[in-house]
Amino acid sequence: MTGGPVLLSGGNPQIAKGDGDAPVQAYIAAMPGWKSDVGRQLDALIERALPEVRKAVKWNSPLYGVDGKSWFLGVHCFNKYIKLAFFNGAGLMPLPPVDAKDPGTRYFHIHEGDALDESQLADWIRQAAALPGWIP
């Protein structure tokens, strides 16, 4: 992929940080293989669940927020899956299935071929947006 975005170790695209939809769309376009289609599906799902969602790319990961200062969700590519990080995920019901070093954070992993439960994801997104977010 000459001239395209560099994939960091683990398969995550290296995208310049920036606020707004454009850097998030650049990240999604650079997601390797099947992950790009899932990235588009997730981004559209988040926009449907929260039409006023705020977007940015920081630390080579798309972030989603609602209040202008904090973030409720991050997306990160790994070689074999996409990780959704709900920064205050311990407050979601039902809990996203994967725990984190930070006891407040919960993860949801998407592997190739997984059927997305869009209803559950949209519910988690709306719940997460209503909780205090992560402020870097």
C-alpha positions as CSV (number, residue, x, y, z in Angstrom):
1,M,0.0,0.0,0.0
2,T,2.5,2.6,-1.2
3,G,1.7,6.1,0.0
4,G,-1.2,5.0,2.2
5,P,-1.4,5.1,6.0
6,V,1.2,3.1,7.9
7,L,-0.1,0.2,10.0
8,L,1.4,0.2,13.4
9,S,2.4,-3.1,15.1
10,G,-0.8,-4.9,15.9
11,G,-2.5,-3.6,12.7
12,N,-3.7,-0.2,13.9
13,P,-3.7,2.6,11.3
14,Q,-1.4,5.5,12.0
15,I,-3.6,8.6,11.4
16,A,-2.8,12.2,12.3
17,K,-4.7,13.4,15.3
18,G,-7.5,15.8,14.6
19,D,-11.0,16.8,15.6
20,G,-14.2,16.2,13.6
21,D,-15.5,13.6,11.1
22,A,-12.7,13.8,8.5
23,P,-9.9,12.2,10.6
24,V,-12.3,9.5,11.8
25,Q,-13.2,8.7,8.2
26,A,-9.5,8.6,7.2
27,Y,-8.9,6.1,10.0
28,I,-11.9,4.0,8.9
29,A,-10.7,4.0,5.3
30,A,-7.2,2.9,6.5
31,M,-8.5,0.0,8.6
32,P,-7.1,-3.1,7.0
33,G,-9.3,-5.7,5.3
34,W,-12.7,-6.6,6.7
35,K,-12.2,-4.0,9.6
36,S,-12.9,-1.1,7.3
37,D,-16.4,-2.3,6.5
38,V,-17.1,-2.9,10.2
39,G,-15.7,0.5,11.0
40,R,-18.1,2.2,8.6
41,Q,-21.0,0.1,10.1
42,L,-20.0,1.2,13.6
43,D,-19.6,4.8,12.7
44,A,-23.0,4.9,11.1
45,L,-24.6,3.1,14.1
46,I,-23.0,5.6,16.5
47,E,-24.3,8.5,14.4
48,R,-27.8,7.0,14.3
49,A,-27.8,6.5,18.1
50,L,-26.4,9.9,18.8
51,P,-26.9,12.4,15.9
52,E,-24.9,15.1,17.8
53,V,-21.9,12.9,18.5
54,R,-18.5,14.6,18.6
55,K,-15.6,12.8,16.9
56,A,-11.8,13.0,16.9
57,V,-8.7,10.9,16.3
58,K,-6.2,10.9,19.2
59,W,-3.5,8.3,19.9
60,N,-4.2,6.7,16.6
61,S,-7.8,5.8,17.7
62,P,-11.2,7.3,16.8
63,L,-12.9,8.7,19.9
64,Y,-16.6,9.6,20.3
65,G,-18.0,12.1,22.8
66,V,-21.0,14.3,23.5
67,D,-20.3,17.1,25.9
68,G,-17.4,18.9,24.2
69,K,-14.7,17.8,26.7
70,S,-14.9,14.1,27.4
71,W,-15.1,10.8,25.5
72,F,-17.3,7.8,26.1
73,L,-16.0,5.4,23.4
74,G,-12.7,4.6,21.6
75,V,-12.0,2.3,18.7
76,H,-8.7,0.5,18.1
77,C,-7.6,-2.1,15.5
78,F,-5.7,-5.2,16.5
79,N,-4.5,-7.9,14.1
80,K,-7.4,-10.3,14.8
81,Y,-10.2,-7.9,16.1
82,I,-11.5,-4.4,16.6
83,K,-11.7,-3.3,20.2
84,L,-14.4,-0.9,21.4
85,A,-13.4,0.7,24.7
86,F,-16.3,2.0,26.7
87,F,-14.4,4.3,29.1
88,N,-17.1,4.2,31.8
89,G,-18.3,0.8,30.7
90,A,-18.6,-0.6,34.3
91,G,-21.8,1.5,34.5
92,L,-23.4,-0.1,31.5
93,M,-26.1,-2.8,31.7
94,P,-25.5,-5.5,30.7
95,L,-21.8,-5.1,31.1
96,P,-19.7,-5.3,28.0
97,P,-18.0,-8.7,28.2
98,V,-14.3,-7.9,28.4
99,D,-12.7,-6.3,31.5
100,A,-9.8,-3.9,31.5
101,K,-6.9,-2.9,33.8
102,D,-8.9,0.2,34.6
103,P,-11.9,-1.1,36.6
104,G,-14.3,1.5,35.1
105,T,-13.5,0.6,31.5
106,R,-15.1,-2.3,29.7
107,Y,-14.3,-3.6,26.2
108,F,-16.2,-5.3,23.4
109,H,-14.2,-7.2,20.7
110,I,-15.4,-7.7,17.2
111,H,-13.8,-10.5,15.2
112,E,-14.0,-11.2,11.4
113,G,-17.4,-12.7,10.6
114,D,-19.1,-11.7,13.8
115,A,-22.7,-10.6,13.4
116,L,-23.1,-7.3,15.2
117,D,-26.0,-7.0,17.6
118,E,-26.7,-3.4,16.5
119,S,-29.6,-3.1,19.1
120,Q,-27.2,-4.0,22.0
121,L,-24.4,-1.8,20.7
122,A,-26.8,1.2,20.2
123,D,-28.1,0.7,23.7
124,W,-24.6,0.6,25.1
125,I,-23.7,3.7,23.1
126,R,-26.7,5.7,24.4
127,Q,-26.0,4.5,28.0
128,A,-22.3,5.4,27.7
129,A,-23.0,8.9,26.3
130,A,-25.3,9.6,29.4
131,L,-22.5,8.8,31.9
132,P,-19.5,11.0,32.8
133,G,-16.9,10.5,30.1
134,W,-13.1,10.1,30.1
135,I,-11.2,13.4,30.0
136,P,-7.6,12.9,28.8
